Amino acid sequence: MAKTSYIDILPEFEDQFFSAVQPGNRFQFARVARKNVLLSRKTKKGLSQKSLLPDCSAAWALLSVAEKSAWAAAGAKCNLNGWRLFTQDYCARRVNDLPGVATPSLLHQSWIGQLHIEAPATEAKLVQIHPRNYYIKQKVYGKKSMYNPVLVTEDLTLPFDLSLNYSSNLIACGPDPYAKIYAEFWYSYQGVNRIYNLEIPLDLVTDWKFVTAHLASLVSIVVRYDLHIHLHDLRGDLYFDNVKAEHGGQNWARDPFCKDVNQGFTLNYYQIPKHWAAEIAPVGVIFESIYKDF
């Protein structure tokens, strides 16, 4: 294998050079990799056979106008049109070996978050941090699989609205069972650091429902806040989707549609905080994004 530290390409050869090679991992070390621009008939056939789009298109064509309108209404809840949400949901069903077509819902779409507790655990607590400055992973426009870490400045202003959709099947296993989601606000008043919790109690057993809480103001300027999901003296499952932490006319919750609630960032994205991190997660606690046929 030829190795070189620097290449000086004449301008007339640049188009030919970049049509044949592509940059590798630009964060770890400089290298180029070959582009697979010419595909054999066998490879093309294999790629088309693996695609689920023909099946999605055929299933979509069988839907009535009312059913397509229902998918469009559900897609509006997660910033997708009806066809894109249907395709996402249809492919997720096939990955999970589920037959047929799902019924669209305004309360949950495709992937959802799950917090599961089983013995010996009786408590679980997740946190999503919201300091004033933090990084997120943002896709580079026009690139198939390139992302950049982007610095976000979140200037917290009140009023603040916290909401989510959830379903639960929890059983008490201790003297003080409760489930809740809350935003913990840090502020200072008369030289004393204070904390205020905007809480939403969650039912232990319920079908999908929407809950919300509103904070109009505090006695002083708020420094920052964190989101928490806390289950105490409970076992079972909590499912959630469409998480919102709205202030300043924007939803600042990360991964609001629960595509990967337990996503961690490593290597060159190590400075990006996890969507949800475990504060209390003993053996028996699992939290992840799943597809479930409700």
Beta strands, then each sheet from edge to edge (+ up, - down):
strand 1: 21-23
strand 2: 32-34
strand 3: 112-117
strand 4: 123-130
strand 5: 133-139
strand 6: 147-153
strand 7: 160-172
strand 8: 178-189
strand 9: 192-201
strand 10: 205-215
strand 11: 222-232
strand 12: 234-247
strand 13: 250-251
strand 14: 277-280
strand 15: 285-290
sheet 1: 1+ 2-
sheet 2: 10+ 7- 12+ 3- 15+
sheet 3: 9+ 8- 11+ 4- 14+
sheet 4: 5+ 6-
sheet 5: 10+ 7- 12+ 13-
end
